[in-house]
Amino acid sequence: MITKRAFAIIAAAFLAVAPAQAEEPAPAASRHEIRIDGRRLAYAAEAGRIPIRDDATGEAHGHIFYVSYRLPSRRGETRPVAFIWNGGPGANSTLLHFEAFGPRVFSGDALIDNVHTLLPYADMVFVDPVGTGFSRPTREAYEAEFYSTLGDHASIAEFVRVWRLRNDAQDAPVFLIGESFGTWRAGGVAQIMENRGDHVAGTVLISGGAAAGPNALPREVSAAARIPGRAAAAFAHGRVQGADRETVVREAEAWATERYLPALQRLNQLSANGRAQIAAELAQRIGLRPDLIDSQTLVLAPRAYLTALIPDQRLDTFDMRIAAENERNPARARVIDRYLRHDLGYRTDLAYAGLDLGYTPANEPAPQSINARWNYNSGEITPEVMASAMAGEGPPGAQPWSIETMRLNPNFKVMVAAGVYDSLNTCLGNRELQSRLDPQYARNFTMRCYWGGHMMYRDAPEHARLTADVAAFIASATQR
């Protein structure tokens, strides 16, 4: 019989030689090819997880899953590398991966070769933050480290550092591409990297603003900047008349800047009749009844507009041309799951968070979403800030990450993309912001506008334009 003392000695000896924790298995490597305009493009893919370790102890507090696609470099060439993610918070990278930039994209519910992939112009690493995809904290106690704005930025910056180190890419020009809330991640990670001396060539901020801070534009300017997009949405629904959408948007923009904005700037000086007149003109421009416009503020919050334009349905936050709908698509989810596990060969029995929920203990409620648990700790959270966020004017805690990074690196460039039909971002607002920035920063921004929604790449012509614009931006930002 083994005594308690003998068992303790055996256990201690085992622990002395056993590793502190199992190492993550080697990434799954595979080779593929696609055809673009009749040209064969062979590339290497890799799917794996990188540990995010405590700096003092080396203990892994989480693992971040990624899929990378790389082309062989020509002699003497160093290809740029783009780290790409979506937003949420709490979203995996499948939208930008399988609808925008990856080598394979959806056509219906099947994956086909993507003729608009970014791969000819940069190597790509699609990143799933902790809690999404196959990425997980190693313990429940560590969740809070990742489910906050600053913690998220820190963990992704560490991921970028380790991936570059493991792949001998320290000299490659780095681009950070984020969509929606992922634009904050791109801005914050860029600043962290520049602070530690790792230069970033540029960020591409899709449908999330310019990461220039919460007060970059006066509220009156932001309100006026929403009018062209709402006019476009109203035209799409037959609520306003015009020769074509371009004319409707151009005339709405002129009215917003020449008539509406001055009225908002001197709101307290307007008579009751003056307010009523502006309210009537505004209602006509954006397809509403005049009585739906608050005559005291003359402003309609984004979410209020989504419910007001079409009385019997709520419009989609991300694309005001369509009704709000459930984004879940089981058929596509199965295709993505099979692609990751079989085509790329990544072996795991983890559920891919965002496609399905996996195991929940019997008689236990499903865990709260990451979004619901998120700590917006990058700025002061006041009741006014939260009220603005709940009205659809963006999450709290925005900071001027892009501007701070330009102060550290004057060569740092930013491309900002927005869709006309997106209720959350505005093309006019981006242009107004650039015109108001100090010239030393303004010249480092490239503003682009697309005839689409938040996911403008869902409109085929805009998908082609977006890829071409990002490719041109990468080429320009890597020239010295």
Secondary structure as UniProt FT lines:
FT   HELIX           4..17
FT   STRAND          28..36
FT   TURN            37..38
FT   STRAND          39..53
FT   TURN            55..57
FT   STRAND          60..70
FT   TURN            75..76
FT   STRAND          81..85
FT   TURN            88..90
FT   HELIX           94..95
FT   HELIX           96..101
FT   STRAND          104..107
FT   TURN            108..109
FT   STRAND          110..113
FT   TURN            115..116
FT   TURN            119..121
FT   STRAND          123..128
FT   TURN            130..131
FT   STRAND          136..137
FT   HELIX           140..142
FT   HELIX           143..146
FT   HELIX           149..166
FT   TURN            167..168
FT   TURN            170..171
FT   STRAND          174..179
FT   TURN            180..181
FT   HELIX           182..195
FT   TURN            196..197
FT   STRAND          202..206
FT   TURN            214..215
FT   HELIX           219..225
FT   HELIX           227..236
FT   TURN            237..238
FT   HELIX           245..255
FT   HELIX           256..260
FT   HELIX           261..265
FT   HELIX           267..269
FT   HELIX           272..286
FT   HELIX           290..292
FT   TURN            295..297
FT   HELIX           302..308
FT   TURN            311..312
FT   TURN            320..321
FT   HELIX           330..338
FT   HELIX           339..343
FT   TURN            354..355
FT   TURN            362..363
FT   HELIX           370..373
FT   TURN            377..378
FT   HELIX           383..390
FT   TURN            391..392
FT   HELIX           401..408
FT   TURN            410..411
FT   STRAND          413..419
FT   TURN            420..421
FT   HELIX           427..436
FT   HELIX           439..442
FT   TURN            443..444
FT   STRAND          445..450
FT   TURN            454..455
FT   HELIX           456..458
FT   HELIX           460..477
//
